[in-house]
């Protein structure tokens, strides 16, 4: 039973030789959450945290974090909805 659930989550419902969009989206979302954890935001360059360069780097890191989280969530949600739809309609391979 657990093996079936694992396969349902991990493998694509459209092509069983590929990884599911749900899992790919979750991975991208996790990377987006890890951006601040690994310290890519608030890096002080030159010693003064109020410099323009530091503000630019903080802004870029924040934009990357939001973009990765948003794209990952959309891809994961689309993959989950597609997987459930194909399973309910019996089209899941």
N, C-alpha and C positions, 0 to 999 in steps of 0.2 A: 504494500500500500504506500509506504513512504517513497519507494523507488518510483512509483507512478506519479506521485506529487512532485518529486524532484525533477523528473523528466518533463512534466507539464510546465514547470516554472522555467527550467533551463533551456529547453530546446524550442526552436521556432515552430509555431503551429503551421506556418506556410511552407517551410522547408526544414525538415528535422535534422539536416546536417549543419544548420547554423544555430547560433545562440539567439535566444529570444530578445525582442525589442524591450520587453519589460526588464530583463536583467541588464541590458545595455544602458537603458535609461537610468536604472538605479545606480549603476556604476558611475555614470557621468554626474549624477546628482551628488553622490558621495564625494567625488573629486571637488565639486563646487563647495561643499561644506568643509573640505580639508584645507582650502586655500588660506583661511585665517588661522587655522590650527597650526599649520607648518610655518607660519610667520611671514607670509608673503605680503601682509598688510602691516603698516606702521613700521617700516624699516627706516631707520634714521641714517641718512647718508650725509656725511660731512659734519656730523655731530649736532647740528641744529635741526630739531624736528619740524621747525616752522618754515623751512626753505621751500621754494617753489618746486624744486625737483622732488622733494619728499611728498608734496601735495599731489603732484602728477602721478607718481608711483602708487600712492594710496588710491587715487581715483581709478587708475588702470586695474589694480588688483581687485577693487570693488566691482568694477564693470565685468571683469572676467568671472568673478564669483557669482554674480547675479546671472550672467549669461549661461554659465555651465549649469547652475541650479535650475533655471527656467527651461533650457533645452532638455536637460535630463528628465525633468518632471513631465514635460509634454511627450517626449518619446516613450517614457515608461508607461504613462497613462494610455497613450495610443496603443502600445503593444498589449497592455493588459485588457483593454476593451476589445481589441481584435481577437485576442486569444479566447476570451470568454465567449464572444460572438461565434467564432468558429467552432468552439466546443459545444455550445448550446445547439447550433444548427447542424451539428454532425459533420462539418466539413474539415474538422481538425484531422491532420494526417497522423 
